[in-house]
Amino acid sequence: MKKKKLSERSAGYLLIFPSMLLILVVAIWPVLQSFYLSLFDLKLNDPTKSTVHLNYSFDLERYLNSAPFLISSIDQEIQSGHHVDELTKVKTQINQFDAVLQKDPDIKKSYQTVNDKLMDFKSISDDEALIPIDKKLSEQYQNMTHQVQQELKDVTKKAKLEQEDKISGLANGLNDALIKSNFVGLQHYKENLSSPRTWLAIWNTLFFTVVSVAFELVIGLAIALLINKAFFGRGLIRASILIPWAIPTAVSALMWKFLYDGQNGIVAYLFEKVGLVDKMSDLLTTNTGAMFSVIFTDVWKTTPYMALLLLAGLLTIPSSLYEAAAIDGANKWQQFIKITLPLLKSSLLVALLFRTLDAFRVFDLIFVLTGGGPANSTETISILAYKVMFSQTNFGNGSSLSVIVFVCVAIISIIYIKLLGADLIQDSNKK
């Protein structure tokens, strides 16, 4: 008997192994990748931080496009008799570091290769231009560039050089040659979790989720109870109710944006007439109006989905239970409390789980409708992550926000699954 149980258990593990592997590849791996990127100061608009760097490296192409021309410009100033001693000192510092740089045979070989290609106007690959260097050499280079820039600044304060702008630009260009490690650890998480904007985005997300899902649950349950009854044209009514949910979110958001328009929006006009808003323009231009608008639109769009899930649960309840309750004298409310809600509990939890996760990760609806405004009053954590990652091209910080979204969604899922699992265990024990 024990061997049979072990074999059945092994067979069960083998059956779920492909599913677990698929979950690992599709769901977990992107999160791990985002977490890895969040540990770096990764910015696409900064050439020195556009890729992940764990160690120091040196860009020979950038260096050779700046240092020789800087020395040549300094020589011209020296020949003109401008601040000979100071500029000679600057030139000596650059040449000394250049000699130190070429002491390493491997670096010298790469140095000559890149220099020859630049002289011949040939393209240079990153493998040829970028060379790894140790921390000591990187510190020497940083000290050299700092001293050069400081001394050139002191010189220009005394008198204007003939090629002052050119020399200053080339000196600043030396900074780009050193590529530092952009590993920052958990710094992005520390900054985000101490940022008022992040907490405002989390609050907006929670408020939107709780309010919209609560309304969808109540209205969706009422609709499910109505269309569960037998009446003429029930099939047509069920199909028509799903139309709002079937419309793509971006399309419905754009449609409601026109309906909420402060000048020509019919919905804004009706809300003003019934007294929900003081002015038509308040719907999209005030904090309260904008949040009300996105919640109202979300409830309109996704309530049919909630109703469909609850209807599926209602169809599993035997009608004989209601007939027996009616014979015992139970009214409609008592039947709803004693029969419908207890037997619909699992369906309710599943519907709430799906809708809560969707609402917490909301992006396209709010992005199209309000863009997160006005004054970030409807900015959710997903929209904040998008703005940081793509608008600011700050992939490191944006990835940390994505991981925060995943952690929040995971916590919500665990809470619901615990409730759902406990419910299923109770049902099985009753059986």
C-alpha positions as CSV (number, residue, x, y, z in Angstrom):
1,M,0.0,0.0,0.0
2,K,2.8,2.4,0.9
3,K,4.6,1.6,-2.4
4,K,1.4,2.4,-4.3
5,K,1.0,5.7,-2.5
6,L,4.6,6.6,-3.2
7,S,4.2,5.7,-6.9
8,E,1.0,7.8,-7.1
9,R,2.8,10.7,-5.4
10,S,5.8,10.4,-7.8
11,A,3.4,10.3,-10.8
12,G,1.7,13.4,-9.5
13,Y,5.0,15.3,-9.2
14,L,5.9,14.3,-12.7
15,L,2.5,15.6,-14.0
16,I,2.9,19.0,-12.4
17,F,6.7,19.3,-13.2
18,P,6.1,20.8,-16.7
19,S,3.7,23.3,-15.3
20,M,6.1,24.3,-12.6
21,L,8.9,24.6,-15.1
22,L,6.7,26.8,-17.3
23,I,5.8,29.0,-14.4
24,L,9.5,29.3,-13.5
25,V,10.4,30.4,-17.1
26,V,7.4,32.6,-17.8
27,A,6.8,34.2,-14.5
28,I,9.7,33.9,-12.1
29,W,12.7,34.4,-14.5
30,P,11.6,37.9,-15.7
31,V,11.2,38.9,-12.0
32,L,14.7,37.6,-11.2
33,Q,16.0,39.5,-14.2
34,S,14.3,42.7,-13.1
35,F,15.7,42.3,-9.6
36,Y,19.2,41.8,-11.0
37,L,18.9,45.0,-13.1
38,S,17.5,46.9,-10.1
39,L,20.9,46.4,-8.4
40,F,22.6,48.7,-10.9
41,D,22.4,52.3,-11.8
42,L,21.3,51.5,-15.4
43,K,20.5,54.6,-17.5
44,L,20.2,54.4,-21.3
45,N,20.6,58.2,-21.7
46,D,24.1,58.0,-20.0
47,P,26.7,56.3,-22.2
48,T,28.8,55.2,-19.2
49,K,25.7,53.6,-17.5
50,S,23.9,52.1,-20.5
51,T,25.1,48.6,-19.7
52,V,25.8,46.6,-16.5
53,H,29.3,47.2,-15.2
54,L,30.5,45.2,-12.2
55,N,34.2,46.3,-12.7
56,Y,36.0,49.4,-13.9
57,S,36.8,49.6,-17.6
58,F,38.4,52.2,-19.8
59,D,37.2,53.4,-23.2
60,L,40.3,53.9,-25.3
61,E,38.3,55.3,-28.2
62,R,36.9,58.2,-26.0
63,Y,40.3,58.7,-24.4
64,L,42.1,59.0,-27.7
65,N,39.4,61.2,-29.1
66,S,40.1,63.7,-26.3
67,A,43.6,63.5,-24.8
68,P,45.8,64.0,-28.0
69,F,43.7,66.9,-29.2
70,L,43.7,68.4,-25.7
71,I,47.6,68.2,-25.6
72,S,47.7,69.7,-29.1
73,S,45.5,72.6,-28.1
74,I,47.6,73.2,-24.9
75,D,50.8,73.2,-27.1
76,Q,49.3,75.9,-29.3
77,E,48.5,78.0,-26.2
78,I,52.0,77.5,-24.8
79,Q,53.5,78.6,-28.2
80,S,51.4,81.7,-28.0
81,G,52.9,82.4,-24.5
82,H,49.8,82.0,-22.5
83,H,50.3,80.7,-19.0
84,V,53.2,78.6,-20.0
85,D,54.1,77.1,-16.6
86,E,50.5,76.2,-15.7
87,L,49.7,74.6,-19.1
88,T,53.0,72.8,-19.2
89,K,52.1,71.2,-15.8
90,V,48.7,70.1,-17.2
91,K,50.3,68.6,-20.3
92,T,52.9,66.8,-18.1
93,Q,50.1,65.3,-16.0
94,I,48.3,63.9,-19.0
95,N,51.5,62.5,-20.5
96,Q,52.5,60.8,-17.2
97,F,49.2,59.0,-17.0
98,D,49.5,58.1,-20.7
99,A,52.8,56.5,-19.9
100,V,51.4,54.6,-16.9
101,L,48.5,53.4,-19.1
102,Q,50.9,51.9,-21.7
103,K,53.0,50.1,-19.2
104,D,50.7,47.1,-19.4
105,P,51.6,45.2,-22.6
106,D,48.0,44.2,-23.2
107,I,46.7,47.7,-22.7
108,K,49.5,49.0,-25.0
109,K,48.6,46.6,-27.7
110,S,44.9,47.6,-27.6
111,Y,46.0,51.3,-27.3
112,Q,48.0,51.0,-30.6
113,T,45.2,49.1,-32.4
114,V,42.5,51.7,-31.5
115,N,44.8,54.6,-32.3
116,D,45.7,53.2,-35.7
117,K,42.1,52.6,-36.5
118,L,41.2,56.2,-35.5
119,M,44.0,57.5,-37.7
120,D,42.6,55.5,-40.6
121,F,39.0,56.5,-39.8
122,K,38.0,52.9,-39.3
123,S,35.1,51.7,-37.1
124,I,36.0,50.3,-33.7
125,S,34.1,47.7,-31.8
126,D,33.3,47.8,-28.1
127,D,35.6,44.8,-27.6
128,E,38.5,46.7,-29.0
129,A,37.7,50.0,-27.3
130,L,36.8,48.8,-23.8
131,I,39.6,47.4,-21.7
132,P,39.3,46.3,-18.0
133,I,41.4,48.2,-15.5
134,D,42.0,47.8,-11.8
135,K,40.7,50.2,-9.1
136,K,44.2,51.7,-8.5
137,L,44.6,52.8,-12.1
138,S,41.0,54.1,-12.2
139,E,41.7,56.2,-9.1
140,Q,44.9,57.6,-10.7
141,Y,42.9,58.5,-13.8
142,Q,40.2,60.2,-11.7
143,N,42.8,62.2,-9.8
144,M,44.5,63.2,-13.0
145,T,41.3,64.4,-14.7
146,H,40.2,66.3,-11.5
147,Q,43.6,68.1,-11.3
148,V,43.6,68.9,-15.0
149,Q,40.1,70.4,-14.9
150,Q,40.9,72.3,-11.7
151,E,44.1,73.8,-13.0
152,L,42.5,74.7,-16.4
153,K,39.7,76.4,-14.4
154,D,42.3,78.4,-12.4
155,V,44.0,79.4,-15.6
156,T,40.9,80.7,-17.3
157,K,40.0,82.7,-14.3
158,K,43.2,84.7,-14.7
159,A,42.9,85.4,-18.5
160,K,40.9,84.1,-21.5
161,L,42.7,81.5,-23.6
162,E,42.4,81.6,-27.4
163,Q,40.9,78.1,-27.5
164,E,39.3,78.2,-24.1
165,D,36.0,76.5,-25.1
166,K,37.8,73.8,-27.1
167,I,40.2,73.0,-24.2
168,S,37.4,73.0,-21.6
169,G,35.3,70.6,-23.7
170,L,38.1,68.2,-24.4
171,A,39.1,68.2,-20.7
172,N,35.5,67.4,-19.7
173,G,35.5,64.7,-22.4
174,L,38.2,62.9,-20.5
175,N,35.6,62.0,-17.8
176,D,33.7,59.8,-20.2
177,A,36.6,57.5,-20.9
178,L,36.4,55.9,-17.4
179,I,33.5,53.6,-17.0
180,K,32.9,52.9,-13.3
181,S,31.0,50.0,-11.8
182,N,27.4,51.0,-11.6
183,F,26.5,48.4,-9.0
184,V,24.4,50.2,-6.3
185,G,22.9,47.2,-4.4
186,L,19.6,48.0,-2.8
187,Q,20.0,51.7,-3.1
188,H,17.0,52.0,-5.5
189,Y,14.7,50.2,-3.1
190,K,15.9,52.5,-0.2
191,E,15.2,55.6,-2.4
192,N,11.8,54.4,-3.6
193,L,10.6,53.3,-0.2
194,S,11.5,56.7,1.3
195,S,10.1,58.7,-1.6
196,P,6.7,60.4,-1.0
197,R,5.8,59.9,-4.7
198,T,6.2,56.2,-4.4
199,W,4.0,56.0,-1.4
200,L,1.4,58.3,-3.1
201,A,1.4,55.9,-6.1
202,I,0.9,52.9,-3.8
203,W,-1.9,54.6,-2.0
204,N,-3.5,55.6,-5.3
205,T,-3.2,51.9,-6.4
206,L,-4.7,50.6,-3.2
207,F,-7.6,53.1,-3.2
208,F,-8.4,52.4,-6.8
209,T,-8.2,48.6,-6.2
210,V,-10.4,48.5,-3.1
211,V,-13.1,50.9,-4.3
212,S,-13.4,49.6,-7.8
213,V,-13.4,45.9,-6.9
214,A,-15.9,46.5,-4.1
215,F,-18.4,48.2,-6.5
216,E,-17.7,45.6,-9.1
217,L,-18.4,42.8,-6.6
218,V,-21.8,44.3,-5.5
219,I,-23.0,45.2,-8.9
220,G,-21.6,42.1,-10.6
221,L,-23.3,39.9,-8.0
222,A,-26.6,41.7,-8.6
223,I,-26.3,41.3,-12.3
224,A,-25.4,37.6,-12.0
225,L,-28.5,36.9,-9.8
226,L,-30.7,38.7,-12.3
227,I,-29.4,36.9,-15.4
228,N,-29.5,33.6,-13.6
229,K,-33.3,33.7,-13.6
230,A,-35.3,32.2,-16.5
231,F,-36.9,34.9,-18.7
232,F,-37.4,35.6,-22.3
233,G,-34.3,36.8,-24.2
234,R,-31.9,35.7,-21.4
235,G,-29.3,34.6,-23.8
236,L,-29.3,37.9,-25.7
237,I,-29.1,39.9,-22.4
238,R,-26.1,37.7,-21.2
239,A,-24.3,38.3,-24.4
240,S,-24.9,42.1,-24.5
241,I,-23.8,42.5,-20.9
242,L,-20.3,41.3,-21.9
243,I,-19.8,44.0,-24.6
244,P,-18.1,46.6,-22.2
245,W,-15.6,43.9,-21.1
246,A,-15.0,42.8,-24.7
247,I,-14.0,46.3,-25.8
248,P,-10.1,46.7,-25.6
249,T,-9.1,48.7,-22.6
250,A,-7.3,51.4,-24.5
251,V,-10.3,51.9,-26.8
252,S,-12.8,52.2,-23.9
253,A,-10.5,54.6,-22.0
254,L,-10.2,56.8,-25.0
255,M,-14.0,56.7,-25.5
256,W,-14.6,57.7,-21.9
257,K,-12.0,60.4,-22.2
258,F,-14.3,62.1,-24.8
259,L,-17.3,61.4,-22.6
260,Y,-15.6,63.1,-19.7
261,D,-14.5,66.1,-21.8
262,G,-15.1,69.4,-20.0
263,Q,-16.6,71.1,-23.0
264,N,-18.4,68.5,-25.1
265,G,-18.6,65.4,-22.9
266,I,-22.1,64.1,-22.6
267,V,-21.3,62.2,-19.3
268,A,-19.6,65.3,-17.8
269,Y,-22.7,67.3,-18.8
270,L,-25.1,64.8,-17.1
271,F,-23.0,64.6,-14.0
272,E,-23.1,68.4,-13.7
273,K,-26.8,68.4,-14.2
274,V,-27.5,65.9,-11.4
275,G,-25.0,67.6,-9.1
276,L,-22.2,65.0,-9.0
277,V,-19.7,67.7,-10.0
278,D,-19.8,71.5,-9.8
279,K,-18.4,72.0,-13.3
280,M,-18.0,69.7,-16.3
281,S,-14.2,70.2,-16.4
282,D,-13.9,69.0,-12.8
283,L,-13.9,65.3,-13.9
284,L,-10.4,65.3,-15.4
285,T,-8.8,68.4,-14.0
286,T,-9.3,67.9,-10.2
287,N,-7.8,65.2,-8.0
288,T,-11.1,63.8,-6.8
289,G,-12.8,64.1,-10.1
290,A,-10.0,62.3,-11.9
291,M,-9.9,59.4,-9.4
292,F,-13.7,59.1,-9.6
293,S,-13.5,59.1,-13.4
294,V,-11.0,56.2,-13.6
295,I,-12.9,54.2,-11.0
296,F,-16.3,54.7,-12.7
297,T,-14.8,53.7,-16.1
298,D,-13.2,50.6,-14.6
299,V,-16.4,49.6,-12.9
300,W,-18.3,50.0,-16.2
301,K,-15.8,47.9,-18.1
302,T,-15.0,45.0,-15.8
303,T,-18.3,44.5,-13.9
304,P,-19.5,42.2,-16.6
305,Y,-16.4,40.0,-16.1
306,M,-17.2,39.8,-12.4
307,A,-20.8,39.0,-13.2
308,L,-19.7,36.2,-15.6
309,L,-17.5,34.6,-13.0
310,L,-20.2,34.7,-10.3
311,L,-22.8,33.5,-12.8
312,A,-20.7,30.4,-13.3
313,G,-20.7,29.8,-9.6
314,L,-24.5,30.3,-9.3
315,L,-25.1,27.7,-12.1
316,T,-23.4,25.0,-9.9
317,I,-26.0,25.5,-7.0
318,P,-28.8,23.0,-7.3
319,S,-32.3,24.5,-7.7
320,S,-33.7,21.8,-5.4
321,L,-32.0,23.6,-2.4
322,Y,-34.1,26.7,-3.0
323,E,-37.3,24.7,-3.5
324,A,-36.7,22.9,-0.2
325,A,-35.9,26.2,1.6
326,A,-39.1,27.7,0.2
327,I,-41.2,24.8,1.4
328,D,-39.6,25.3,4.9
329,G,-40.8,28.9,4.8
330,A,-37.6,30.7,4.0
331,N,-38.0,34.0,2.1
332,K,-35.7,35.2,-0.7
333,W,-33.3,37.1,1.6
334,Q,-33.0,34.1,3.9
335,Q,-32.3,31.8,0.9
336,F,-29.6,34.3,-0.3
337,I,-27.9,34.4,3.1
338,K,-28.2,30.7,4.0
339,I,-27.8,29.0,0.5
340,T,-26.4,31.4,-2.1
341,L,-23.6,33.1,-0.3
342,P,-22.1,30.0,1.5
343,L,-22.2,27.9,-1.7
344,L,-20.8,30.9,-3.7
345,K,-17.9,31.6,-1.4
346,S,-15.3,29.8,-3.5
347,S,-16.5,31.5,-6.7
348,L,-16.5,34.9,-4.9
349,L,-12.9,34.4,-3.7
350,V,-11.7,33.4,-7.2
351,A,-13.5,36.3,-8.8
352,L,-12.1,38.7,-6.2
353,L,-8.6,37.3,-6.7
354,F,-8.6,37.8,-10.4
355,R,-10.1,41.3,-10.3
356,T,-7.9,42.4,-7.4
357,L,-4.8,41.4,-9.2
358,D,-5.9,43.0,-12.4
359,A,-6.9,46.2,-10.6
360,F,-3.7,46.5,-8.7
361,R,-1.7,46.1,-11.9
362,V,-3.8,48.7,-13.8
363,F,-1.9,50.6,-16.4
364,D,-3.5,51.1,-19.8
365,L,-6.9,52.5,-18.5
366,I,-5.4,55.2,-16.4
367,F,-2.5,55.9,-18.8
368,V,-4.9,56.7,-21.7
369,L,-7.5,58.4,-19.5
370,T,-5.5,60.7,-17.3
371,G,-1.8,59.8,-17.7
372,G,-1.6,59.6,-13.9
373,G,-2.6,63.3,-13.5
374,P,-3.5,65.8,-12.5
375,A,-0.6,66.3,-10.1
376,N,0.0,62.5,-9.9
377,S,-3.4,62.1,-8.2
378,T,-4.2,59.0,-10.3
379,E,-0.6,57.8,-10.8
380,T,-0.4,54.1,-9.8
381,I,2.7,52.1,-9.1
382,S,2.7,50.6,-12.5
383,I,2.4,54.0,-14.2
384,L,5.2,55.3,-12.0
385,A,7.4,52.3,-13.0
386,Y,6.7,53.0,-16.7
387,K,7.6,56.7,-16.4
388,V,10.8,56.0,-14.6
389,M,11.8,53.2,-16.9
390,F,10.8,54.4,-20.3
391,S,10.3,58.2,-20.1
392,Q,13.4,58.8,-18.0
393,T,15.2,55.7,-19.4
394,N,16.2,54.8,-15.9
395,F,16.0,51.0,-16.2
396,G,17.7,50.3,-12.8
397,N,15.2,52.4,-10.7
398,G,12.3,51.3,-12.9
399,S,13.2,47.7,-12.4
400,S,13.1,48.1,-8.7
401,L,9.6,49.6,-8.9
402,S,8.6,46.6,-11.0
403,V,9.9,44.2,-8.3
404,I,7.9,46.2,-5.7
405,V,4.7,45.7,-7.8
406,F,5.5,41.9,-8.0
407,V,6.0,41.7,-4.2
408,C,2.6,43.5,-3.6
409,V,0.8,41.2,-6.1
410,A,2.4,38.2,-4.5
411,I,1.2,39.3,-1.0
412,I,-2.3,39.8,-2.3
413,S,-2.2,36.4,-4.0
414,I,-1.0,34.6,-0.9
415,I,-3.7,36.2,1.2
416,Y,-6.5,35.1,-1.2
417,I,-5.0,31.6,-1.8
418,K,-4.9,31.1,2.0
419,L,-8.5,32.1,2.2
420,L,-9.5,30.0,-0.8
421,G,-7.4,27.0,0.3
422,A,-9.0,27.1,3.8
423,D,-12.4,27.2,2.2
424,L,-11.7,24.2,0.0
425,I,-10.4,22.2,2.9
426,Q,-13.5,22.9,4.9
427,D,-15.7,21.9,1.9
428,S,-13.7,18.6,1.5
429,N,-14.0,17.9,5.3
430,K,-17.8,18.4,5.1
431,K,-18.0,15.9,2.2
